[in-house]
Amino acid sequence: MKQAFYSFIILMAILLGGCRSFSLLTIDLSYPPREGLNDSIQSLLLLNRAADRRFTDDHADTIQLRFFEKQFNLDTVIYDLHASDTLLRVLGDLLFESGRYDVVIPVERFPKRDTLNVYSDPMTWEEAEQLTSLFKTDAVLSLDYHKTDVMARYQRQSYMDPETGEVADVYGADMLVAYIAQFRIFYPAYREEIPSFFLVDTLMWSDLDYDLKELFRRFTYVKPALAESGIAAALSLSGKIAPRWVATPRAVFLSGHPLLRNTAPLVRDHRWNEASGIWEDALPRARSKSLQSKLLFNLALAREMEGNLQEAIRTGIRSYETQYRKVTEAYLRTLDERRKLLNLK
């Protein structure tokens, strides 16, 4: 995240520019999704309508043997049930952990498993309404298409050592897993459109070794590579529709006065409500402008941690007007950048 990086650079410049009286914390801040869903969608039912009779869950050794029988030179489509289910389950975890959605993944999550369904047609609104009513969710997030193409290549090359004149063999292996996945969202309360997300990407593995056995001993198996492609697709969609949590540096005053030192454990435990209560009580009694500005700075940070960005900006301005500090100016710029990112007035 560029904004977090620039904030860190500003803080480092301040640190290197002279003696500092503040500490640095690393906190996780939520940033809005790139596309997002309707704000009224709070819960999702996840289904896999892409998996049909073509999808199998063969053992890793069984799949690997197919490639070794072709001397690891093969380009084929693999419909792997485990990879497809990994995509759905990891996506469910990511969406839930984002704090934006409640997620339901039913045991019977493969409604098309007994059919041959080359490309899943959209479910009807009646079906979507029945499902959301049954599982008590706002919408259905359906994986309607999933395909993985595996391209493997093995080659041996001989070369002569210019110093010894000896000829040696080098063995190389490459593997690409290209995935395509399409998700549709069915929100019965709003039937004017069906949001669709089309995900396409390619993962690559490559390695070399003088020993052929050693090369393939450590080279990624096809089955785990398919599962990794499912994880990559889940991360891609989650990044589009769910908030992202970014580790971000923040300054805070925790020294220079007994009151600030005493609240340091609360800050490090992220007990912002308790710490801000102490700072608010102390503010009217603070005699020096230096302490007042530090308390206001900390209160601004507490307001940001509580999710009240506008109040954080107002309190930060009060700190800036009470006593000028470079760190306060930098923090106000950071807050303003975040305000614009969140589309707040």
C-alpha positions as a printed NumPy array, in Angstrom:
array([[  0.   ,   0.   ,   0.   ],
       [  1.665,   3.22 ,  -1.216],
       [  0.045,   5.437,   1.419],
       [  1.416,   3.307,   4.258],
       [  4.845,   3.253,   2.619],
       [  4.957,   7.03 ,   2.228],
       [  3.823,   7.499,   5.838],
       [  6.681,   5.277,   6.948],
       [  9.169,   7.291,   4.872],
       [  7.935,  10.557,   6.409],
       [  8.25 ,   9.155,   9.914],
       [ 11.744,   7.83 ,   9.208],
       [ 12.775,  11.234,   7.871],
       [ 11.547,  12.801,  11.107],
       [ 13.434,  10.214,  13.15 ],
       [ 16.661,  10.847,  11.284],
       [ 16.159,  14.604,  11.425],
       [ 16.639,  14.941,  15.146],
       [ 15.778,  13.769,  18.61 ],
       [ 12.306,  12.282,  18.887],
       [  9.981,  11.997,  21.837],
       [  7.428,   9.639,  20.278],
       [  7.3  ,   5.9  ,  19.713],
       [  6.3  ,   3.948,  16.632],
       [  3.535,   1.362,  16.599],
       [  2.609,  -1.053,  13.831],
       [ -1.145,  -1.367,  13.521],
       [ -3.473,  -3.063,  11.067],
       [ -5.708,  -0.648,   9.194],
       [ -8.621,  -1.564,   6.953],
       [ -8.689,  -0.248,   3.389],
       [-11.751,  -0.457,   1.151],
       [-12.077,  -3.142,  -1.543],
       [-11.257,  -2.263,  -5.136],
       [-14.786,  -3.064,  -6.335],
       [-16.942,  -4.09 ,  -3.412],
       [-20.524,  -5.284,  -3.187],
       [-23.794,  -3.641,  -2.28 ],
       [-23.426,  -2.309,   1.271],
       [-26.577,  -4.121,   2.35 ],
       [-24.992,  -7.511,   1.576],
       [-23.695,  -8.579,   4.976],
       [-23.823, -12.356,   4.652],
       [-22.95 , -14.715,   1.805],
       [-23.742, -18.322,   0.976],
       [-20.848, -19.873,  -0.991],
       [-21.606, -22.592,  -3.53 ],
       [-19.532, -24.44 ,  -6.119],
       [-21.718, -24.858,  -9.208],
       [-18.672, -25.36 , -11.45 ],
       [-17.758, -28.825, -10.181],
       [-19.532, -31.547, -12.17 ],
       [-18.803, -35.165, -13.178],
       [-15.543, -34.143, -14.847],
       [-14.068, -33.155, -11.473],
       [-12.165, -35.902,  -9.651],
       [-10.105, -35.99 ,  -6.47 ],
       [ -7.246, -38.244,  -7.565],
       [ -4.343, -38.83 ,  -5.224],
       [ -1.261, -36.658,  -5.713],
       [  0.881, -39.673,  -6.718],
       [ -1.698, -40.762,  -9.288],
       [ -1.691, -37.378, -10.998],
       [  2.099, -37.161, -10.822],
       [  2.496, -40.558, -12.445],
       [  0.493, -39.35 , -15.464],
       [  3.051, -36.597, -15.983],
       [  6.062, -38.852, -15.423],
       [  4.684, -41.332, -17.954],
       [  4.836, -38.474, -20.465],
       [  8.384, -37.641, -19.283],
       [  7.031, -34.478, -17.69 ],
       [  6.163, -33.025, -21.07 ],
       [  2.422, -32.55 , -21.001],
       [ -0.177, -29.85 , -21.55 ],
       [ -3.56 , -30.877, -20.204],
       [ -6.666, -29.618, -18.466],
       [ -7.228, -31.065, -15.007],
       [-10.556, -30.761, -13.233],
       [ -9.447, -31.282,  -9.655],
       [-12.179, -31.273,  -7.029],
       [ -9.752, -30.564,  -4.193],
       [ -8.367, -27.468,  -5.941],
       [-11.852, -26.195,  -6.695],
       [-12.992, -26.764,  -3.125],
       [ -9.799, -25.163,  -1.8  ],
       [-10.701, -22.063,  -3.792],
       [-14.138, -21.905,  -2.177],
       [-13.05 , -22.66 ,   1.385],
       [-10.076, -20.286,   1.369],
       [-12.281, -17.565,  -0.114],
       [-14.781, -18.113,   2.688],
       [-12.024, -17.757,   5.3  ],
       [-10.669, -14.577,   3.689],
       [-14.084, -12.935,   3.407],
       [-14.952, -13.748,   7.006],
       [-11.566, -12.631,   8.362],
       [-11.911,  -9.319,   6.541],
       [-14.654,  -8.438,   9.031],
       [-16.977,  -7.371,   6.229],
       [-19.048, -10.54 ,   5.717],
       [-20.614, -13.449,   7.513],
       [-20.057, -16.568,   5.43 ],
       [-21.892, -19.891,   5.154],
       [-20.382, -22.843,   3.262],
       [-22.831, -25.765,   3.423],
       [-21.828, -29.412,   3.453],
       [-23.795, -29.926,   0.225],
       [-21.986, -27.188,  -1.688],
       [-21.705, -28.956,  -5.076],
       [-25.241, -28.788,  -6.542],
       [-24.03 , -29.758, -10.064],
       [-21.77 , -32.654,  -8.977],
       [-23.876, -35.364, -10.669],
       [-24.323, -33.553, -13.985],
       [-22.175, -32.723, -16.967],
       [-22.143, -28.974, -16.904],
       [-19.622, -27.513, -19.348],
       [-20.502, -23.974, -18.359],
       [-22.829, -23.327, -15.455],
       [-25.872, -21.241, -16.346],
       [-26.914, -18.605, -13.818],
       [-29.285, -19.89 , -11.17 ],
       [-32.814, -18.538, -11.215],
       [-33.892, -15.817,  -8.83 ],
       [-36.389, -18.245,  -7.313],
       [-33.568, -20.685,  -6.526],
       [-31.423, -17.879,  -5.097],
       [-34.293, -16.713,  -2.905],
       [-34.918, -20.232,  -1.605],
       [-31.23 , -20.698,  -0.774],
       [-30.833, -17.37 ,   0.997],
       [-33.99 , -18.052,   2.967],
       [-32.845, -21.567,   3.902],
       [-29.379, -20.519,   5.043],
       [-30.416, -17.066,   6.288],
       [-27.963, -15.095,   4.142],
       [-28.395, -11.96 ,   2.059],
       [-26.905, -13.292,  -1.155],
       [-25.371, -16.304,  -2.891],
       [-21.784, -16.159,  -4.136],
       [-21.55 , -18.917,  -6.715],
       [-18.463, -20.339,  -8.404],
       [-19.976, -20.996, -11.833],
       [-16.874, -21.853, -13.845],
       [-13.471, -23.23 , -12.905],
       [-10.765, -24.613, -15.149],
       [ -7.069, -25.356, -14.6  ],
       [ -4.61 , -26.021, -17.413],
       [ -1.281, -27.594, -16.456],
       [  1.7  , -27.25 , -18.76 ],
       [  4.833, -29.192, -17.774],
       [  8.176, -29.317, -19.568],
       [ 11.344, -31.278, -18.874],
       [ 14.635, -30.93 , -20.714],
       [ 18.227, -32.052, -20.434],
       [ 21.118, -30.003, -21.687],
       [ 24.77 , -30.974, -21.966],
       [ 27.597, -28.527, -21.706],
       [ 31.365, -28.649, -21.561],
       [ 33.257, -27.213, -18.636],
       [ 35.777, -24.817, -20.273],
       [ 38.362, -25.463, -17.533],
       [ 38.271, -29.261, -17.306],
       [ 36.863, -30.137, -20.698],
       [ 34.4  , -32.523, -19.041],
       [ 30.836, -32.816, -20.323],
       [ 28.045, -32.525, -17.754],
       [ 24.281, -32.767, -17.949],
       [ 21.897, -30.231, -16.444],
       [ 18.252, -31.184, -15.925],
       [ 15.502, -28.589, -15.922],
       [ 11.779, -28.649, -15.226],
       [  9.125, -25.987, -15.699],
       [  5.442, -26.094, -14.781],
       [  2.675, -23.59 , -15.417],
       [ -0.794, -23.768, -13.9  ],
       [ -3.225, -21.424, -15.627],
       [ -6.6  , -20.991, -13.968],
       [ -9.878, -19.445, -15.023],
       [-12.676, -18.899, -12.52 ],
       [-15.949, -17.037, -12.714],
       [-18.088, -16.06 ,  -9.741],
       [-21.586, -14.626,  -9.817],
       [-23.448, -12.932,  -6.972],
       [-27.185, -13.405,  -6.644],
       [-28.822, -10.854,  -4.362],
       [-32.593, -11.48 ,  -4.387],
       [-33.365,  -8.098,  -2.812],
       [-31.832,  -6.38 ,  -5.846],
       [-32.578,  -8.178,  -9.096],
       [-31.559,  -5.541, -11.607],
       [-28.078,  -6.976, -12.103],
       [-25.952, -10.032, -11.36 ],
       [-22.394,  -8.948, -10.487],
       [-19.833, -11.227, -12.112],
       [-16.115, -11.613, -11.458],
       [-13.849, -13.27 , -14.036],
       [-10.457, -14.34 , -12.655],
       [ -7.547, -15.374, -14.866],
       [ -3.903, -15.896, -13.92 ],
       [ -0.926, -18.241, -14.293],
       [  1.378, -19.637, -11.616],
       [  4.857, -20.843, -12.541],
       [  7.479, -23.172, -11.056],
       [ 10.985, -23.669, -12.481],
       [ 14.115, -25.445, -11.27 ],
       [ 17.484, -26.871, -12.395],
       [ 19.82 , -29.539, -11.013],
       [ 22.703, -31.76 , -12.023],
       [ 20.909, -34.709, -10.409],
       [ 17.648, -35.746, -12.058],
       [ 16.305, -37.512,  -8.962],
       [ 17.127, -34.572,  -6.728],
       [ 15.395, -32.198,  -9.146],
       [ 12.084, -34.041,  -9.028],
       [ 12.433, -34.87 ,  -5.35 ],
       [ 12.038, -31.204,  -4.475],
       [ 10.024, -29.999,  -7.468],
       [  6.418, -29.087,  -6.617],
       [  3.93 , -31.865,  -7.328],
       [  1.055, -31.145,  -9.677],
       [ -1.67 , -31.739,  -7.073],
       [ -0.38 , -29.147,  -4.566],
       [  0.224, -26.735,  -7.45 ],
       [ -3.442, -27.024,  -8.392],
       [ -4.417, -26.244,  -4.802],
       [ -2.105, -23.201,  -4.836],
       [ -3.889, -21.927,  -7.927],
       [ -7.152, -22.175,  -5.991],
       [ -5.643, -20.145,  -3.152],
       [ -4.381, -17.549,  -5.653],
       [ -7.855, -17.206,  -7.161],
       [ -9.388, -16.83 ,  -3.681],
       [ -6.914, -14.081,  -2.817],
       [ -7.678, -12.335,  -6.099],
       [-11.445, -12.234,  -5.537],
       [-11.121, -11.356,  -1.858],
       [ -8.974,  -8.394,  -2.834],
       [-11.752,  -7.181,  -5.115],
       [-14.758,  -7.447,  -2.807],
       [-13.424,  -7.424,   0.772],
       [-11.53 ,  -4.833,   2.796],
       [ -7.77 ,  -5.258,   2.955],
       [ -5.856,  -5.092,   6.216],
       [ -2.488,  -3.381,   5.904],
       [  0.259,  -3.185,   8.542],
       [  0.87 ,   0.545,   8.948],
       [  3.244,   2.582,  11.156],
       [  1.778,   5.147,  13.543],
       [  3.466,   7.543,  15.965],
       [  2.304,   7.886,  19.564],
       [  3.648,   9.776,  22.605],
       [  4.476,   7.361,  25.432],
       [  7.35 ,   9.109,  27.217],
       [  8.411,  12.495,  28.598],
       [  5.717,  12.585,  31.284],
       [  4.561,  10.04 ,  33.92 ],
       [  1.019,  10.151,  32.561],
       [  2.192,   9.125,  29.081],
       [  4.464,   6.403,  30.449],
       [  1.624,   4.994,  32.567],
       [ -0.665,   4.647,  29.549],
       [  1.985,   2.926,  27.424],
       [  0.868,  -0.627,  28.423],
       [ -2.718,   0.224,  27.442],
       [ -1.593,   1.447,  24.037],
       [  0.569,  -1.61 ,  23.387],
       [ -2.426,  -3.814,  24.3  ],
       [ -4.619,  -1.74 ,  21.942],
       [ -6.911,  -0.764,  24.827],
       [ -7.659,   2.549,  23.183],
       [-10.863,   3.278,  25.028],
       [ -9.163,   3.073,  28.43 ],
       [ -6.14 ,   5.066,  27.31 ],
       [ -8.203,   7.824,  25.675],
       [-10.306,   8.135,  28.84 ],
       [ -7.166,   8.875,  30.85 ],
       [ -5.882,  11.363,  28.251],
       [ -9.238,  13.185,  28.115],
       [ -9.372,  13.508,  31.908],
       [ -5.8  ,  14.84 ,  32.018],
       [ -6.149,  17.331,  29.152],
       [ -7.883,  20.176,  31.109],
       [ -5.279,  19.878,  33.878],
       [ -2.246,  19.854,  31.58 ],
       [ -0.368,  23.107,  32.176],
       [  2.179,  23.021,  29.378],
       [  1.303,  23.321,  25.706],
       [  3.796,  20.553,  25.007],
       [  1.867,  18.038,  27.11 ],
       [ -1.475,  19.3  ,  25.785],
       [ -0.371,  18.788,  22.184],
       [  0.915,  15.282,  22.957],
       [ -2.339,  14.302,  24.652],
       [ -4.334,  15.654,  21.708],
       [ -2.082,  13.789,  19.268],
       [ -2.657,  10.534,  21.14 ],
       [ -6.389,  11.215,  21.28 ],
       [ -6.412,  11.737,  17.511],
       [ -4.772,   8.342,  17.082],
       [ -7.299,   6.767,  19.451],
       [-10.165,   8.231,  17.396],
       [ -8.642,   6.749,  14.248],
       [ -8.339,   3.354,  15.935],
       [-12.009,   3.617,  16.925],
       [-12.933,   4.233,  13.291],
       [-13.861,   7.898,  13.683],
       [-11.536,   9.4  ,  11.074],
       [-13.207,  12.808,  10.942],
       [-12.878,  13.28 ,  14.695],
       [ -9.257,  12.092,  14.446],
       [ -8.572,  14.88 ,  11.945],
       [-10.281,  17.504,  14.112],
       [ -8.328,  16.411,  17.188],
       [ -5.101,  16.268,  15.206],
       [ -5.639,  19.858,  14.065],
       [ -6.106,  20.905,  17.694],
       [ -2.769,  19.276,  18.533],
       [ -1.127,  21.017,  15.569],
       [ -2.524,  24.407,  16.617],
       [ -1.528,  23.907,  20.255],
       [  2.119,  23.241,  19.432],
       [  3.685,  22.629,  16.041],
       [  5.493,  19.358,  15.485],
       [  6.689,  17.798,  12.243],
       [  5.218,  14.447,  13.274],
       [  1.796,  16.061,  13.763],
       [  1.954,  17.662,  10.325],
       [  2.906,  14.306,   8.79 ],
       [  0.083,  12.547,  10.641],
       [ -2.494,  15.082,   9.445],
       [ -1.374,  14.491,   5.857],
       [ -1.718,  10.761,   6.369],
       [ -5.215,  11.147,   7.826],
       [ -6.252,  13.346,   4.918],
       [ -4.97 ,  10.781,   2.409],
       [ -6.938,   8.069,   4.186],
       [-10.031,  10.3  ,   4.274],
       [ -9.849,  10.698,   0.491],
       [ -9.3  ,   6.958,   0.045],
       [-12.425,   6.228,   2.088],
       [-14.395,   8.917,   0.201],
       [-15.216,  10.815,   3.388],
       [-16.058,  14.519,   3.356]])
